[in-house]
């Protein structure tokens, strides 16, 4: 065997991390306290609320106000699950490796996707429009589900990249869980009152 081949040490793979780690976006920006933790936890409020609305009320909305059958509603959920699984697999690998490209080294691995997926908050509103077609509800649900995956997967990795301090990570996670609990409580109460109001209004029109 050639001695040059045996003595040659493997070269490290250059993945662009050195250049990326030195960018301002990854420099320390001060202590993480309640204010920044609340900013991080706001998405959890939205995420838990959306999951609660979909799990508890969306099928009821489809069958009561939209004229869909239970089978059509179940089909929408099934297609959404499949789309979510595909989007999750893609986003995990893509967001982890985007720093290899110029775009990722400029804007960061996670921040770009959070900004892109922010309109999901607005798209979710269109799921709750009554008297539309089955195709309309299918498209709006799938788009919202995919955008939620694009947003949630990079968002969940932020604590590990925001700080290396265990106490600061604990503050982030504790605040997030508190905000999520508030969202879960509200999503059980507020929609019930709204649906009660609209049902009474509908019965009065009959």
C-alpha positions as a printed NumPy array, in Angstrom:
array([[  0.   ,   0.   ,   0.   ],
       [  1.263,   3.451,  -0.813],
       [  2.776,   5.149,   2.248],
       [  1.346,   8.479,   1.12 ],
       [ -2.117,   6.981,   1.294],
       [ -1.642,   5.451,   4.768],
       [ -0.043,   8.567,   6.329],
       [ -2.506,  11.009,   4.864],
       [ -4.94 ,  12.155,   7.542],
       [ -8.549,  12.758,   6.539],
       [ -9.348,  16.357,   5.804],
       [-12.118,  17.916,   7.863],
       [-15.283,  18.613,   5.961],
       [-15.723,  22.321,   5.378],
       [-19.376,  23.034,   5.982],
       [-19.219,  26.809,   6.393],
       [-19.787,  26.792,  10.149],
       [-16.644,  28.782,  10.977],
       [-17.731,  31.707,   8.857],
       [-21.297,  31.419,  10.051],
       [-20.516,  31.25 ,  13.781],
       [-18.688,  34.561,  13.616],
       [-21.672,  36.428,  12.221],
       [-23.36 ,  38.991,  14.452],
       [-26.577,  37.026,  14.523],
       [-24.885,  34.39 ,  16.672],
       [-23.053,  36.697,  19.032],
       [-24.193,  36.963,  22.63 ],
       [-26.893,  39.621,  22.995],
       [-27.147,  39.886,  26.728],
       [-28.833,  38.016,  29.542],
       [-32.054,  36.183,  28.77 ],
       [-34.721,  37.312,  31.204],
       [-38.499,  37.255,  31.394],
       [-39.018,  39.749,  28.564],
       [-37.037,  37.774,  25.991],
       [-38.492,  34.532,  27.312],
       [-42.003,  35.908,  26.782],
       [-41.046,  36.808,  23.236],
       [-39.902,  33.242,  22.708],
       [-43.031,  31.807,  24.336],
       [-45.519,  33.808,  22.256],
       [-45.386,  31.243,  19.483],
       [-46.232,  28.497,  21.949],
       [-49.364,  30.457,  22.846],
       [-50.342,  30.46 ,  19.179],
       [-49.296,  26.857,  18.584],
       [-51.191,  25.43 ,  21.555],
       [-54.23 ,  27.545,  20.711],
       [-54.218,  26.304,  17.123],
       [-53.876,  22.682,  18.21 ],
       [-56.711,  23.119,  20.676],
       [-58.947,  24.782,  18.105],
       [-58.28 ,  22.077,  15.528],
       [-58.608,  19.2  ,  17.97 ],
       [-61.725,  20.405,  19.779],
       [-63.614,  22.672,  17.41 ],
       [-62.624,  22.417,  13.748],
       [-64.592,  19.265,  12.996],
       [-67.599,  20.783,  14.762],
       [-67.196,  23.931,  12.658],
       [-66.917,  21.922,   9.422],
       [-70.011,  19.843,  10.075],
       [-72.166,  22.582,  11.645],
       [-71.359,  25.761,   9.727],
       [-69.69 ,  24.562,   6.518],
       [-72.003,  21.782,   5.361],
       [-69.27 ,  19.136,   5.272],
       [-69.812,  15.548,   6.29 ],
       [-67.768,  13.876,   9.017],
       [-65.989,  11.848,   6.312],
       [-64.962,  14.995,   4.449],
       [-63.662,  16.531,   7.661],
       [-61.679,  13.385,   8.457],
       [-60.231,  13.42 ,   4.927],
       [-59.023,  16.994,   5.427],
       [-57.308,  16.   ,   8.682],
       [-55.715,  12.944,   7.049],
       [-54.283,  14.92 ,   4.133],
       [-53.055,  17.555,   6.59 ],
       [-51.252,  14.904,   8.654],
       [-49.496,  13.551,   5.581],
       [-48.479,  17.052,   4.486],
       [-47.231,  17.815,   8.009],
       [-45.089,  14.66 ,   8.103],
       [-43.473,  15.465,   4.758],
       [-42.887,  19.113,   5.692],
       [-41.379,  18.136,   9.066],
       [-38.881,  15.734,   7.51 ],
       [-37.848,  18.322,   4.955],
       [-37.593,  21.241,   7.38 ],
       [-35.481,  19.396,   9.933],
       [-32.706,  18.623,   7.458],
       [-32.998,  21.852,   5.526],
       [-32.859,  24.238,   8.491],
       [-29.95 ,  22.336,  10.076],
       [-27.852,  22.604,   6.927],
       [-28.817,  25.977,   5.495],
       [-25.726,  27.628,   7.015],
       [-23.743,  25.893,   4.28 ],
       [-25.195,  28.424,   1.879],
       [-24.705,  32.172,   1.672],
       [-28.329,  32.855,   2.528],
       [-28.083,  30.852,   5.749],
       [-24.791,  32.431,   6.775],
       [-26.317,  35.871,   6.313],
       [-29.658,  35.421,   8.071],
       [-29.16 ,  32.393,  10.307],
       [-30.404,  28.825,  10.38 ],
       [-33.667,  29.528,  12.184],
       [-34.539,  33.209,  11.827],
       [-35.252,  33.061,   8.104],
       [-37.86 ,  30.328,   8.462],
       [-39.541,  32.069,  11.381],
       [-39.949,  35.187,   9.227],
       [-41.191,  33.224,   6.215],
       [-43.741,  31.258,   8.234],
       [-45.065,  34.249,  10.218],
       [-47.953,  34.728,   7.705],
       [-49.335,  31.38 ,   8.936],
       [-51.036,  33.403,  11.671],
       [-53.058,  35.181,   8.977],
       [-53.667,  32.102,   6.808],
       [-55.198,  30.295,   9.793],
       [-57.976,  32.896,   9.879],
       [-59.22 ,  31.721,   6.486],
       [-59.896,  28.216,   7.838],
       [-62.803,  29.647,   9.819],
       [-64.849,  31.056,   6.941],
       [-68.263,  29.411,   6.658],
       [-70.161,  28.189,   3.581],
       [-67.153,  27.482,   1.354],
       [-66.313,  24.371,  -0.676],
       [-64.589,  21.194,   0.45 ],
       [-61.559,  22.082,  -1.687],
       [-61.315,  25.499,  -0.01 ],
       [-61.181,  23.972,   3.475],
       [-58.703,  21.317,   2.349],
       [-56.307,  23.872,   0.852],
       [-56.484,  26.316,   3.763],
       [-55.941,  23.537,   6.305],
       [-52.983,  22.023,   4.453],
       [-51.323,  25.425,   3.938],
       [-51.739,  26.297,   7.618],
       [-50.385,  22.909,   8.706],
       [-47.305,  23.146,   6.472],
       [-46.568,  26.711,   7.555],
       [-46.855,  25.652,  11.192],
       [-44.229,  22.953,  10.58 ],
       [-41.947,  25.43 ,   8.829],
       [-42.235,  27.692,  11.853],
       [-42.321,  25.212,  14.718],
       [-39.343,  23.002,  13.886],
       [-36.758,  25.822,  13.696],
       [-38.419,  27.564,  16.648],
       [-38.025,  24.544,  18.942],
       [-34.248,  24.571,  18.447],
       [-33.812,  28.235,  19.403],
       [-33.066,  27.768,  23.149],
       [-29.986,  25.687,  22.357],
       [-28.732,  28.396,  20.014],
       [-29.771,  31.427,  22.05 ],
       [-27.782,  30.488,  25.152],
       [-25.512,  27.83 ,  26.631],
       [-26.505,  28.728,  30.189],
       [-28.702,  26.107,  31.844],
       [-30.568,  28.629,  34.008],
       [-31.421,  30.792,  30.998],
       [-32.699,  27.768,  29.106],
       [-34.822,  26.878,  32.12 ],
       [-36.265,  30.408,  32.121],
       [-37.107,  30.068,  28.435],
       [-38.81 ,  26.707,  28.813],
       [-40.682,  27.62 ,  32.012],
       [-42.015,  30.846,  30.525],
       [-43.019,  29.023,  27.355],
       [-44.951,  26.402,  29.322],
       [-46.736,  29.095,  31.346],
       [-47.753,  30.994,  28.214],
       [-48.841,  27.739,  26.561],
       [-50.996,  26.888,  29.572],
       [-52.731,  30.25 ,  29.307],
       [-53.397,  29.653,  25.619],
       [-54.8  ,  26.189,  26.305],
       [-57.151,  27.582,  28.94 ],
       [-58.438,  30.361,  26.68 ],
       [-58.929,  28.076,  23.676],
       [-61.307,  25.899,  25.679],
       [-63.412,  28.825,  26.897],
       [-63.491,  31.518,  24.195],
       [-64.508,  29.351,  21.169],
       [-67.302,  27.764,  23.221],
       [-68.793,  31.201,  23.872],
       [-68.407,  32.234,  20.238],
       [-70.017,  29.08 ,  18.872],
       [-72.856,  29.421,  21.386],
       [-73.468,  32.971,  20.186],
       [-73.433,  32.032,  16.481],
       [-75.654,  29.006,  17.029],
       [-78.244,  31.147,  18.799],
       [-78.051,  33.699,  15.996],
       [-78.483,  30.957,  13.416],
       [-81.493,  29.47 ,  15.198],
       [-83.129,  32.876,  15.4  ],
       [-82.847,  33.227,  11.639],
       [-84.632,  29.935,  10.992]])
